[in-house]
Amino acid sequence: MDMHGGMSMAPKSSTNGTMMMGRHKTMMHMTFFWGKDSLILFDGFPSHNTAYYVLALYMVFTMSILIEFISHTRFIKPDTNPMVASLLQTLLHVLMIDLAYLVMLALMSFNSGVFLVAVLG
């Protein structure tokens, strides 16, 4: 509780390398760890379910591959209208940056499996 009678949202440290966040006492790892019990991108996902954890790893792997594919492939032909080429290049750049941010946020779960599939992708 803080001095105004409400619960404090400040993180509280523990001795095992995790932090307690908010009112729900969610554990947030501060070091890399192995295991399927992790929070990846969304609250409650993969929710201690092995199938969802594998799905999350597959999604991170796919996003990593798409980032590399978009950055190394020429989608615009030389004879394309400059206005259309600029629009297409902008949309591809936005997609690539959005995917990169999602992979970065997934990596912030500090799950070693997520880290490995992102590097492999």
C-alpha positions in Angstrom: 0.0 0.0 0.0 1.2 3.5 -0.7 0.6 6.5 1.6 -2.7 7.4 -0.1 -4.3 4.0 0.7 -3.9 2.5 -2.8 -1.7 -0.2 -4.0 1.7 0.9 -5.3 2.4 -0.1 -9.0 6.1 0.2 -8.4 8.1 -3.0 -9.1 9.2 -5.0 -6.1 12.5 -7.0 -6.3 12.8 -10.5 -5.1 15.9 -12.6 -4.3 15.6 -15.0 -7.3 16.1 -12.6 -10.2 12.4 -11.8 -10.7 10.2 -8.7 -10.1 6.7 -8.5 -8.8 4.5 -6.2 -10.9 1.2 -4.6 -10.1 -1.8 -5.9 -8.2 -1.8 -9.4 -9.7 1.6 -10.4 -8.4 2.8 -11.3 -11.9 6.4 -12.6 -11.9 8.7 -10.9 -14.4 12.1 -12.5 -14.9 15.1 -10.3 -15.0 17.5 -13.0 -16.3 17.2 -15.6 -19.0 15.5 -18.8 -18.0 14.3 -22.1 -19.5 10.7 -23.2 -19.4 7.2 -22.9 -20.9 5.8 -20.8 -18.0 6.4 -17.4 -19.5 4.5 -14.4 -20.6 5.1 -13.7 -24.3 3.5 -10.6 -25.9 0.0 -10.9 -24.3 -1.3 -11.2 -20.8 -2.0 -14.9 -20.1 -0.3 -16.2 -23.2 0.9 -19.0 -23.4 -0.7 -19.5 -19.9 1.3 -22.6 -18.8 0.1 -24.6 -21.8 2.8 -26.5 -23.8 0.9 -26.3 -27.1 0.5 -22.5 -26.8 4.2 -22.2 -25.8 5.2 -24.1 -29.0 2.8 -21.9 -31.0 4.4 -18.7 -29.5 7.9 -20.1 -30.5 6.6 -20.8 -34.0 5.2 -17.2 -34.3 8.4 -15.6 -33.1 10.4 -17.8 -35.5 8.1 -16.9 -38.4 8.2 -13.2 -37.6 12.0 -13.3 -37.6 12.1 -15.0 -41.0 9.7 -12.5 -42.4 11.8 -9.6 -41.2 14.9 -11.0 -43.0 12.8 -11.9 -46.1 11.4 -8.4 -46.4 14.8 -6.7 -45.9 16.6 -8.8 -48.5 14.0 -9.1 -51.3 13.4 -6.6 -54.1 9.6 -6.2 -54.4 9.8 -3.1 -56.6 10.7 -3.4 -60.3 12.7 -0.6 -62.0 9.9 0.3 -64.4 7.3 0.8 -61.6 5.5 4.1 -61.2 7.5 6.2 -58.7 4.4 7.0 -56.6 3.4 3.4 -56.4 7.0 2.3 -55.7 7.3 4.9 -52.8 4.0 3.7 -51.3 4.9 0.1 -51.5 8.4 0.7 -50.1 6.8 2.6 -47.2 4.3 -0.1 -46.4 7.0 -2.8 -46.5 9.2 -0.7 -44.2 6.3 -0.3 -41.7 5.6 -4.0 -41.8 9.2 -4.8 -41.2 9.5 -2.4 -38.3 6.3 -3.6 -36.7 7.5 -7.2 -36.9 10.9 -6.2 -35.4 9.2 -4.5 -32.5 7.0 -7.6 -31.8 10.1 -9.8 -31.8 11.9 -7.4 -29.5 9.0 -7.4 -27.1 8.9 -11.2 -27.2 12.6 -11.3 -26.4 11.9 -9.1 -23.3 10.2 -12.1 -21.7 13.8 -13.4 -21.1 12.7 -16.9 -22.1 15.7 -18.8 -23.6 13.5 -20.7 -26.1 12.2 -17.4 -27.5 15.7 -16.1 -27.8 16.9 -19.2 -29.6 14.1 -19.2 -32.2 14.5 -15.5 -32.8 18.2 -15.9 -33.5 17.5 -19.0 -35.7 14.9 -17.1 -37.6 
